[in-house]
Amino acid sequence: MSYKVAVVGATGNVGHEMLSILHERNFPVSDVIALASSKSAGREVSFGEDDLKVQDLAAFDFKGVDIVLSSPGGKVSAEYSPKAAKAGAVVID
């Protein structure tokens, strides 16, 4: 079994660490999505040997995402974690 995982706050220090640990531990992912603010959209973050293009959190649809690892700060979490959970994701914030 593998999981579709979204990392909210992917351009921050905690986001970088979450991506690193997912890769180091060989977590069974089918897809990893890097999410951050519109200012960071289009940037790239590392996931092992791969680079992930950061997507705009405000425009993202969480439908089909299994797990959301979130660390964007309290205000952003308060807005987007409930949206992710409502879409059916398990949210770890």
QUIPENOR-V960347 format. One record per pair of residues at least 12 apart in sequence whose ideal C-beta (glycine too) atoms are under 8 Angstrom apart, sorted by the first residue. I is the first residue (numbers start at 1). J is the second residue. If there is no record, write none. Layout:
I|J + I|J
This chain:
1|28 + 2|28 + 2|29 + 2|30 + 3|27 + 3|28 + 3|29 + 3|30 + 3|66 + 3|67 + 4|29 + 4|30 + 4|31 + 4|33 + 4|64 + 4|65 + 4|66 + 4|67 + 5|22 + 5|27 + 5|29 + 5|31 + 5|32 + 5|33 + 5|65 + 5|66 + 5|67 + 5|68 + 5|69 + 6|32 + 6|33 + 6|35 + 6|60 + 6|62 + 6|65 + 6|67 + 6|68 + 6|69 + 6|84 + 6|89 + 7|19 + 7|22 + 7|32 + 7|33 + 7|34 + 7|35 + 7|68 + 7|69 + 7|70 + 8|35 + 8|36 + 8|57 + 8|68 + 8|69 + 8|70 + 8|71 + 8|72 + 8|76 + 8|77 + 8|80 + 8|84 + 9|35 + 9|36 + 9|70 + 9|71 + 9|72 + 9|73 + 9|76 + 10|34 + 10|35 + 10|36 + 10|40 + 10|45 + 10|52 + 10|54 + 11|34 + 11|36 + 11|40 + 11|43 + 11|45 + 11|54 + 12|36 + 12|71 + 12|72 + 14|71 + 15|34 + 15|36 + 15|45 + 15|71 + 15|72 + 16|45 + 16|46 + 18|69 + 18|71 + 19|32 + 19|34 + 19|45 + 19|46 + 19|47 + 19|52 + 20|46 + 22|47 + 22|69 + 23|47 + 23|48 + 32|47 + 32|52 + 33|52 + 33|55 + 33|60 + 33|65 + 34|47 + 34|52 + 34|53 + 34|54 + 34|55 + 35|54 + 35|55 + 35|56 + 35|57 + 35|60 + 36|54 + 36|55 + 36|56 + 36|57 + 36|72 + 37|56 + 37|57 + 37|58 + 37|72 + 37|76 + 38|56 + 38|57 + 38|58 + 38|59 + 40|54 + 41|54 + 41|55 + 41|56 + 42|54 + 57|72 + 57|76 + 57|80 + 61|87 + 62|83 + 62|84 + 62|87 + 62|88 + 62|89 + 63|87 + 63|88 + 64|87 + 65|84 + 65|87 + 65|88 + 65|89 + 66|89 + 66|90 + 67|89 + 67|90 + 67|91 + 67|92 + 68|81 + 68|84 + 68|89 + 68|90 + 68|91 + 68|92 + 68|93 + 69|92 + 70|84 + 70|91 + 70|92 + 70|93 + 71|93 + 77|93 + 81|93
